[in-house]
Every structure is written in structure tokens, then in C-alpha cells.
Amino acid sequence: MKSTFLLALGLMLVLEGLMPLLVPQAWRDTFKRMIEFKDGQLRFVGLMSVVGGLLIIWLSK
């Protein structure tokens, strides 16, 4: 269980780091736009990320 969690955490960090590594200007522009979002909009983006992640986990089993 612990190694699975660490593997998932490592994969998340790799995926999170790809955009700033490969297209830093696009990542920066996206980040600037997200800063201007209202709290409700950010929460919706977070909710969609959680739902998408859970869907991927569910489909992979």
C-alpha cells in the first residue's frame, strides 16, 4: 500500500512537471489566468480534477 502511494505520488509529480518543462510560457499564461478565477471557479476545476482522477482509477480496475 505504501509503495503504491509513493508510486502514485511520483507519477503525479512527473505529470505535473511536464507542462512547465516542455511549454513554460503556456504554463505561465494558464497559471496567470487561473489566478484571476473566483473561488467557486477554482473549486469547480479542483472538483473536476478529483472526479476525473477517480474515474481513471475506477476504469483501470
C-alpha positions as CSV (number, residue, x, y, z in Angstrom):
1,M,0.0,0.0,0.0
2,K,2.8,2.4,1.0
3,S,4.8,1.7,-2.2
4,T,1.6,2.1,-4.3
5,F,1.0,5.5,-2.8
6,L,4.6,6.6,-3.3
7,L,4.4,5.4,-7.0
8,A,1.2,7.4,-7.5
9,L,2.7,10.5,-5.9
10,G,5.8,10.2,-8.1
11,L,3.8,9.8,-11.2
12,M,1.7,12.8,-10.3
13,L,4.8,14.9,-9.8
14,V,6.2,13.7,-13.2
15,L,2.9,14.6,-14.9
16,E,2.7,18.0,-13.1
17,G,6.2,18.8,-14.1
18,L,5.8,18.1,-17.8
19,M,4.0,21.3,-18.8
20,P,6.4,23.8,-17.2
21,L,9.3,21.7,-18.6
22,L,8.0,21.4,-22.2
23,V,5.9,24.6,-22.7
24,P,6.8,27.1,-19.9
25,Q,5.2,30.1,-21.5
26,A,1.8,28.3,-22.0
27,W,2.0,27.0,-18.4
28,R,2.7,30.5,-17.1
29,D,-0.1,32.0,-19.1
30,T,-2.5,29.3,-17.9
31,F,-1.4,30.0,-14.3
32,K,-1.9,33.7,-14.7
33,R,-5.5,33.1,-15.9
34,M,-6.2,30.8,-13.1
35,I,-5.1,33.4,-10.5
36,E,-7.9,35.6,-11.8
37,F,-10.6,32.9,-11.2
38,K,-13.1,33.3,-8.4
39,D,-13.0,30.8,-5.6
40,G,-16.0,29.0,-6.9
41,Q,-14.4,28.6,-10.3
42,L,-11.2,27.2,-8.8
43,R,-13.2,24.8,-6.7
44,F,-15.0,23.6,-9.8
45,V,-11.6,23.0,-11.5
46,G,-10.5,21.1,-8.4
47,L,-13.7,19.1,-8.3
48,M,-13.4,18.1,-12.0
49,S,-9.7,17.0,-11.4
50,V,-10.8,14.8,-8.5
51,V,-13.7,13.3,-10.4
52,G,-11.5,12.7,-13.5
53,G,-8.8,11.1,-11.3
54,L,-11.4,8.9,-9.6
55,L,-12.9,7.9,-13.0
56,I,-9.4,6.9,-14.3
57,I,-8.8,4.9,-11.2
58,W,-12.2,3.2,-11.4
59,L,-11.7,2.4,-15.1
60,S,-8.3,1.0,-14.6
61,K,-9.5,-1.7,-12.2
